[in-house]
């Protein structure tokens, strides 16, 4: 199973292939609150994916539209509720302005 590494703490958790990054973050005890229930409507789970971007699912039109509406988006931006893990390890960074860190 792939390993999800969460920065800046360096926490790690194994995550099932096909699971969302959000589910891995929640399992790892990250205080992230998806206000929309994981439906790409609020962007409260905005993260940066540093490693493993090629193994997670592609960004959907709906996710891109939401990302276009928020501040602080970069080339590594994803909504954790929409990005599903593939077969390789993934490293993400939790953004202080989106999760309360």
Buried (B, 14 or more C-beta within 10 A) or exposed (E): EBBBBBBEEEBBBEBEEEBBBBBBBBBBEBEBEBEBEBEBBBBBBBBBBEBBBEBBBEBEEEBBEBBEEBEEBEEEBBBBBBBBBBEBBBBBBBBEEBBEB
